Amino acid sequence: MNLTGGIVMYAILWFLTLFIVVAIGQRSQQDAGYIVPGTHAGAPADLNLKRKVLWTTLIAAVIWAVIAWVIFSGMITRADVANFDRMFD
């Protein structure tokens, strides 16, 4: 894995993790009991984006580190990936 591949992998993991973290513990305006005029009742009441971005960054960094360790340790090589379909014959 080169530098560009590492950055791209981290960016993909970060956004996938963000989509999961944003939904955790989310309350709608209807659940909170106050609906802002002009918005949908299912809209988030309090997004708290700064905290969720921090958690997303930490979780994505841990996942990235595990994947990078697997790649650099040689547990999975390019030959393993190329021959992956032959494992199920």
C-alpha positions, 0 to 999 in steps of 0.5 A: 500500500502506498501513500495515496492508497492509504489516504484513499482507504482512510477517506472511504473508511471515514465516510462509511463510519460517519454514516453509521455514527450519525444514526447512533443515538439520534432523536427526531424533532417529534421525539424531542417534542418540538418541531421547527416550522418548515421542517419534517418531524423526522428531522434530527433534533440535536445533531451534535456534529462535532462530537460525532465527527471526533468519534468517526475519526477515532473509529476510522483510524482504528479500523484503518490501522488494523487493515494497514497492519494486515497488509504490511504484515504480509498476512494477505498478499496480492497473490492471495487476493488474485487467487481468492476465487480459487479458494471456493472450488 
